[in-house]
């Protein structure tokens, strides 16, 4: 198939249910931040707003990474001390 790379972004309408297809498309676009990028580029973003947004996104990514690591540590099953910090 020549257009195989576009198959992941193809939304099929099943049983003439266009609303469900639109919801699926919006969910995919939202998950991949395409809608946010579109909203950001509609208007000019001042340089200080741009720097602020970038710094916030970096801090958010670091926080999410730390929280994921902590959650994975708590959910591990083969720990020597299953409840660290408790007596």
VMD Tcl script that builds the backbone (N, CA, C; Angstrom):
set m [mol new atoms 261]
animate dup $m
set s [atomselect $m all]
$s set {name element resname resid chain x y z} {
  {N N UNK 1 A 0.845 -1.169 0.000}
  {CA C UNK 1 A 0.000 0.000 0.000}
  {C C UNK 1 A 0.897 1.241 0.000}
  {N N UNK 2 A 0.634 2.179 -0.873}
  {CA C UNK 2 A 1.493 3.349 -1.023}
  {C C UNK 2 A 1.411 4.321 0.131}
  {N N UNK 3 A 0.241 4.482 0.730}
  {CA C UNK 3 A 0.040 5.482 1.773}
  {C C UNK 3 A -0.053 4.826 3.147}
  {N N UNK 4 A 0.811 3.879 3.419}
  {CA C UNK 4 A 0.737 3.145 4.674}
  {C C UNK 4 A 1.041 4.034 5.872}
  {N N UNK 5 A 1.903 5.062 5.723}
  {CA C UNK 5 A 2.248 5.896 6.863}
  {C C UNK 5 A 1.074 6.747 7.329}
  {N N UNK 6 A 0.054 6.934 6.515}
  {CA C UNK 6 A -1.100 7.725 6.914}
  {C C UNK 6 A -2.218 6.874 7.505}
  {N N UNK 7 A -2.063 5.577 7.546}
  {CA C UNK 7 A -3.146 4.711 8.022}
  {C C UNK 7 A -3.383 4.909 9.520}
  {N N UNK 8 A -2.350 5.299 10.283}
  {CA C UNK 8 A -2.525 5.492 11.722}
  {C C UNK 8 A -3.393 6.706 12.009}
  {N N UNK 9 A -3.451 7.660 11.100}
  {CA C UNK 9 A -4.248 8.861 11.311}
  {C C UNK 9 A -5.563 8.814 10.548}
  {N N UNK 10 A -5.929 7.673 10.033}
  {CA C UNK 10 A -7.172 7.536 9.291}
  {C C UNK 10 A -8.277 7.103 10.241}
  {N N UNK 11 A -9.376 7.828 10.218}
  {CA C UNK 11 A -10.531 7.505 11.059}
  {C C UNK 11 A -11.618 6.962 10.143}
  {N N UNK 12 A -12.031 5.747 10.422}
  {CA C UNK 12 A -13.076 5.131 9.618}
  {C C UNK 12 A -14.434 5.408 10.248}
  {N N UNK 13 A -15.407 5.764 9.419}
  {CA C UNK 13 A -16.781 5.979 9.876}
  {C C UNK 13 A -17.507 4.659 9.750}
  {N N UNK 14 A -17.977 4.167 10.879}
  {CA C UNK 14 A -18.665 2.878 10.880}
  {C C UNK 14 A -20.158 3.096 11.115}
  {N N UNK 15 A -20.972 2.427 10.358}
  {CA C UNK 15 A -22.434 2.473 10.468}
  {C C UNK 15 A -22.966 3.903 10.365}
  {N N UNK 16 A -22.361 4.719 9.516}
  {CA C UNK 16 A -22.772 6.109 9.316}
  {C C UNK 16 A -22.794 6.915 10.612}
  {N N UNK 17 A -21.954 6.565 11.570}
  {CA C UNK 17 A -21.880 7.262 12.854}
  {C C UNK 17 A -20.742 8.283 12.793}
  {N N UNK 18 A -21.044 9.453 12.246}
  {CA C UNK 18 A -20.028 10.491 12.055}
  {C C UNK 18 A -19.636 11.112 13.392}
  {N N UNK 19 A -20.581 11.203 14.328}
  {CA C UNK 19 A -20.276 11.805 15.627}
  {C C UNK 19 A -19.206 11.008 16.372}
  {N N UNK 20 A -19.308 9.693 16.349}
  {CA C UNK 20 A -18.299 8.865 17.018}
  {C C UNK 20 A -16.941 9.023 16.347}
  {N N UNK 21 A -16.936 9.132 15.032}
  {CA C UNK 21 A -15.672 9.327 14.311}
  {C C UNK 21 A -15.055 10.675 14.661}
  {N N UNK 22 A -15.886 11.714 14.784}
  {CA C UNK 22 A -15.378 13.034 15.175}
  {C C UNK 22 A -14.824 13.016 16.593}
  {N N UNK 23 A -15.497 12.322 17.501}
  {CA C UNK 23 A -14.984 12.221 18.873}
  {C C UNK 23 A -13.643 11.509 18.887}
  {N N UNK 24 A -13.517 10.445 18.099}
  {CA C UNK 24 A -12.251 9.719 18.017}
  {C C UNK 24 A -11.145 10.608 17.462}
  {N N UNK 25 A -11.459 11.355 16.420}
  {CA C UNK 25 A -10.476 12.253 15.825}
  {C C UNK 25 A -10.047 13.334 16.813}
  {N N UNK 26 A -11.002 13.928 17.528}
  {CA C UNK 26 A -10.667 14.955 18.511}
  {C C UNK 26 A -9.823 14.393 19.639}
  {N N UNK 27 A -10.096 13.162 20.042}
  {CA C UNK 27 A -9.299 12.533 21.098}
  {C C UNK 27 A -7.861 12.322 20.636}
  {N N UNK 28 A -7.687 11.880 19.395}
  {CA C UNK 28 A -6.341 11.667 18.858}
  {C C UNK 28 A -5.602 12.995 18.737}
  {N N UNK 29 A -6.278 14.017 18.210}
  {CA C UNK 29 A -5.635 15.323 18.058}
  {C C UNK 29 A -5.289 15.935 19.410}
  {N N UNK 30 A -6.131 15.737 20.391}
  {CA C UNK 30 A -5.841 16.258 21.716}
  {C C UNK 30 A -4.700 15.533 22.390}
  {N N UNK 31 A -4.628 14.228 22.195}
  {CA C UNK 31 A -3.559 13.439 22.813}
  {C C UNK 31 A -2.201 13.791 22.236}
  {N N UNK 32 A -2.160 14.141 20.962}
  {CA C UNK 32 A -0.891 14.455 20.319}
  {C C UNK 32 A -0.589 15.952 20.338}
  {N N UNK 33 A -1.353 16.733 21.102}
  {CA C UNK 33 A -1.141 18.175 21.261}
  {C C UNK 33 A -1.213 18.948 19.961}
  {N N UNK 34 A -1.900 18.433 18.978}
  {CA C UNK 34 A -2.032 19.148 17.715}
  {C C UNK 34 A -3.005 20.318 17.875}
  {N N UNK 35 A -4.081 20.108 18.634}
  {CA C UNK 35 A -5.037 21.186 18.857}
  {C C UNK 35 A -4.412 22.310 19.665}
  {N N UNK 36 A -3.620 21.975 20.692}
  {CA C UNK 36 A -2.965 23.006 21.492}
  {C C UNK 36 A -1.981 23.803 20.645}
  {N N UNK 37 A -1.256 23.119 19.795}
  {CA C UNK 37 A -0.308 23.816 18.925}
  {C C UNK 37 A -1.047 24.746 17.965}
  {N N UNK 38 A -2.173 24.298 17.460}
  {CA C UNK 38 A -2.977 25.144 16.573}
  {C C UNK 38 A -3.480 26.382 17.312}
  {N N UNK 39 A -3.960 26.191 18.554}
  {CA C UNK 39 A -4.462 27.325 19.326}
  {C C UNK 39 A -3.343 28.314 19.658}
  {N N UNK 40 A -2.142 27.795 19.915}
  {CA C UNK 40 A -1.021 28.687 20.226}
  {C C UNK 40 A -0.590 29.512 19.032}
  {N N UNK 41 A -0.680 28.971 17.837}
  {CA C UNK 41 A -0.184 29.681 16.661}
  {C C UNK 41 A -1.250 30.556 16.007}
  {N N UNK 42 A -2.446 30.587 16.558}
  {CA C UNK 42 A -3.471 31.461 15.992}
  {C C UNK 42 A -3.140 32.926 16.225}
  {N N UNK 43 A -2.540 33.227 17.374}
  {CA C UNK 43 A -2.185 34.589 17.732}
  {C C UNK 43 A -0.697 34.644 18.057}
  {N N UNK 44 A -0.149 35.827 17.975}
  {CA C UNK 44 A 1.270 36.015 18.283}
  {C C UNK 44 A 1.488 35.826 19.774}
  {N N UNK 45 A 2.524 35.080 20.099}
  {CA C UNK 45 A 2.878 34.853 21.488}
  {C C UNK 45 A 4.117 35.687 21.799}
  {N N UNK 46 A 4.006 36.569 22.769}
  {CA C UNK 46 A 5.132 37.434 23.112}
  {C C UNK 46 A 6.294 36.584 23.621}
  {N N UNK 47 A 7.522 37.066 23.443}
  {CA C UNK 47 A 8.680 36.263 23.851}
  {C C UNK 47 A 8.675 35.873 25.329}
  {N N UNK 48 A 8.221 36.775 26.210}
  {CA C UNK 48 A 8.217 36.395 27.627}
  {C C UNK 48 A 7.149 35.340 27.898}
  {N N UNK 49 A 6.031 35.401 27.174}
  {CA C UNK 49 A 5.010 34.355 27.331}
  {C C UNK 49 A 5.524 33.026 26.801}
  {N N UNK 50 A 6.271 33.071 25.710}
  {CA C UNK 50 A 6.844 31.861 25.129}
  {C C UNK 50 A 7.813 31.215 26.113}
  {N N UNK 51 A 8.715 32.027 26.696}
  {CA C UNK 51 A 9.679 31.494 27.663}
  {C C UNK 51 A 8.977 30.927 28.879}
  {N N UNK 52 A 7.944 31.630 29.341}
  {CA C UNK 52 A 7.196 31.155 30.503}
  {C C UNK 52 A 6.533 29.810 30.230}
  {N N UNK 53 A 5.914 29.689 29.056}
  {CA C UNK 53 A 5.239 28.443 28.699}
  {C C UNK 53 A 6.232 27.297 28.577}
  {N N UNK 54 A 7.375 27.555 27.933}
  {CA C UNK 54 A 8.386 26.510 27.762}
  {C C UNK 54 A 8.913 26.063 29.119}
  {N N UNK 55 A 9.208 27.017 30.016}
  {CA C UNK 55 A 9.699 26.664 31.349}
  {C C UNK 55 A 8.658 25.878 32.129}
  {N N UNK 56 A 7.390 26.265 32.001}
  {CA C UNK 56 A 6.325 25.531 32.683}
  {C C UNK 56 A 6.236 24.104 32.157}
  {N N UNK 57 A 6.327 23.934 30.834}
  {CA C UNK 57 A 6.250 22.587 30.255}
  {C C UNK 57 A 7.425 21.732 30.709}
  {N N UNK 58 A 8.622 22.330 30.815}
  {CA C UNK 58 A 9.778 21.567 31.297}
  {C C UNK 58 A 9.592 21.137 32.739}
  {N N UNK 59 A 9.133 22.070 33.581}
  {CA C UNK 59 A 8.905 21.738 34.985}
  {C C UNK 59 A 7.829 20.671 35.132}
  {N N UNK 60 A 6.794 20.768 34.328}
  {CA C UNK 60 A 5.710 19.782 34.374}
  {C C UNK 60 A 6.209 18.407 33.959}
  {N N UNK 61 A 7.068 18.365 32.926}
  {CA C UNK 61 A 7.616 17.079 32.480}
  {C C UNK 61 A 8.498 16.465 33.559}
  {N N UNK 62 A 9.312 17.273 34.229}
  {CA C UNK 62 A 10.173 16.769 35.302}
  {C C UNK 62 A 9.319 16.254 36.455}
  {N N UNK 63 A 8.298 17.011 36.829}
  {CA C UNK 63 A 7.413 16.588 37.917}
  {C C UNK 63 A 6.715 15.280 37.572}
  {N N UNK 64 A 6.184 15.182 36.356}
  {CA C UNK 64 A 5.489 13.955 35.959}
  {C C UNK 64 A 6.437 12.761 35.943}
  {N N UNK 65 A 7.672 12.978 35.501}
  {CA C UNK 65 A 8.644 11.888 35.489}
  {C C UNK 65 A 8.957 11.421 36.913}
  {N N UNK 66 A 9.134 12.373 37.844}
  {CA C UNK 66 A 9.393 12.014 39.235}
  {C C UNK 66 A 8.219 11.262 39.842}
  {N N UNK 67 A 7.006 11.747 39.578}
  {CA C UNK 67 A 5.831 11.074 40.136}
  {C C UNK 67 A 5.659 9.680 39.558}
  {N N UNK 68 A 5.916 9.515 38.273}
  {CA C UNK 68 A 5.834 8.180 37.671}
  {C C UNK 68 A 6.835 7.228 38.321}
  {N N UNK 69 A 8.064 7.735 38.569}
  {CA C UNK 69 A 9.087 6.907 39.194}
  {C C UNK 69 A 8.679 6.519 40.619}
  {N N UNK 70 A 8.101 7.463 41.359}
  {CA C UNK 70 A 7.656 7.166 42.724}
  {C C UNK 70 A 6.507 6.160 42.724}
  {N N UNK 71 A 5.577 6.328 41.797}
  {CA C UNK 71 A 4.441 5.403 41.723}
  {C C UNK 71 A 4.919 4.012 41.351}
  {N N UNK 72 A 5.850 3.921 40.395}
  {CA C UNK 72 A 6.388 2.608 40.016}
  {C C UNK 72 A 7.128 1.967 41.176}
  {N N UNK 73 A 7.815 2.763 41.996}
  {CA C UNK 73 A 8.509 2.214 43.161}
  {C C UNK 73 A 7.524 1.646 44.160}
  {N N UNK 74 A 6.442 2.372 44.410}
  {CA C UNK 74 A 5.450 1.909 45.378}
  {C C UNK 74 A 4.735 0.670 44.863}
  {N N UNK 75 A 4.531 0.575 43.553}
  {CA C UNK 75 A 3.786 -0.556 42.997}
  {C C UNK 75 A 4.632 -1.797 42.779}
  {N N UNK 76 A 5.971 -1.693 42.988}
  {CA C UNK 76 A 6.798 -2.895 42.823}
  {C C UNK 76 A 6.390 -3.947 43.837}
  {N N UNK 77 A 6.454 -5.180 43.444}
  {CA C UNK 77 A 5.999 -6.258 44.318}
  {C C UNK 77 A 7.153 -6.926 45.062}
  {N N UNK 78 A 8.333 -6.968 44.484}
  {CA C UNK 78 A 9.444 -7.695 45.095}
  {C C UNK 78 A 10.393 -6.756 45.821}
  {N N UNK 79 A 9.886 -6.072 46.830}
  {CA C UNK 79 A 10.735 -5.195 47.630}
  {C C UNK 79 A 11.107 -5.906 48.914}
  {N N UNK 80 A 12.297 -5.596 49.442}
  {CA C UNK 80 A 12.711 -6.175 50.719}
  {C C UNK 80 A 11.804 -5.655 51.827}
  {N N UNK 81 A 11.530 -4.359 51.823}
  {CA C UNK 81 A 10.624 -3.755 52.794}
  {C C UNK 81 A 9.390 -3.285 52.031}
  {N N UNK 82 A 8.292 -4.023 52.099}
  {CA C UNK 82 A 7.139 -3.679 51.275}
  {C C UNK 82 A 6.517 -2.333 51.631}
  {N N UNK 83 A 6.714 -1.859 52.863}
  {CA C UNK 83 A 6.145 -0.584 53.278}
  {C C UNK 83 A 7.253 0.289 53.858}
  {N N UNK 84 A 8.048 0.937 52.993}
  {CA C UNK 84 A 9.166 1.728 53.519}
  {C C UNK 84 A 8.675 2.932 54.318}
  {N N UNK 85 A 9.325 3.172 55.427}
  {CA C UNK 85 A 8.973 4.315 56.250}
  {C C UNK 85 A 7.914 4.025 57.292}
  {N N UNK 86 A 7.305 2.864 57.274}
  {CA C UNK 86 A 6.299 2.536 58.289}
  {C C UNK 86 A 6.907 1.593 59.328}
  {N N UNK 87 A 6.287 1.560 60.485}
  {CA C UNK 87 A 6.826 0.727 61.574}
  {C C UNK 87 A 6.026 -0.524 61.761}
}
mol reanalyze $m
mol bondsrecalc $m
mol representation Tube
mol addrep $m
